[in-house]
């Protein structure tokens, strides 16, 4: 999740996912050891320079090996004493989100749950957290009416069967010859499968098994994804398995990261975009993207047939930082009025021609023959406009406002659109005659 990755190729034999068949709001919670040292992910353990997100803290001086040891020792000071799962769940439910994907384990291997297969976990005696965070999150979000998904990294940089520290480590991949040490790799595959099974059995039900670490795949790192998917579906037959960036039958939908595709994709997809600079708050005053930008992303994603995974997370102490709190309040305000144009909608099968002749950009969704048109300006307030639609309409209503006048002009219907009744985006409901 923390890397700059490219959109994966389309998966083969793609099924129609159950839970993602129609767009909904979703959020992703990243939180771990890395938060305690002011970072948004565990990529600073990575041994290549891929940019700022792989840099250790500015105050660190020492070798890679020394940093590796120091990093894991920070689990003792990662206390998260102010984390309140119910607070997060209530705020997300009020904002109109429908399900949450929680980071059970990032690439560093630190488990935010009570794993029976490692002591590198939030419940161990040496952990400053001393609590089962996944249990708290799952219980809180389900009690507030949201479904749960489990993020899990297939890579694990803490395991000697993946990174053997007696050998040089130079990148993100395993650092020994699998052909020379097949039993070591087999132990890692079994360990991975066991941890996934204990999450799904002990903390379910889950709608999604969201597998990160797309480089852990055939042929370089055969993780037995068929076996993992088989176990997942034995436990929960309807679960979606998202083997992201690994084209094949177990990449049930695509996950473009930190970007909105420029055109609709022919397969199910979900854009994962962080609200702040990184996947969790790195400091108490972490700024967030503007509400106008984020609602604009939501509109463009849904109009393109996708879902929106908004990446937000607590700071080192577990607090919801002010910029995240304000965004969730803003989103709640907007979704209460405009959500009917978002939930259970699709891109129109035969979209009519639309134009406005000004600086607004318009995007269409459709449900049961009703068109919804969203006008975006990129600002908090959206000005008046004249919208031309290449379809015959019988009724036009501004959500949050009232009926709007319109008239025919040849093959076009001309709508006189006043300033938006809501902030950040205009939303019109248009009934096709």
Order of alpha helices (4+ residues) and beta strands (2+ residues): beta-alpha-alpha-alpha-beta-alpha-beta-alpha-beta-alpha-beta-beta-alpha-beta-alpha-beta-beta-beta-beta-beta-beta-beta-beta
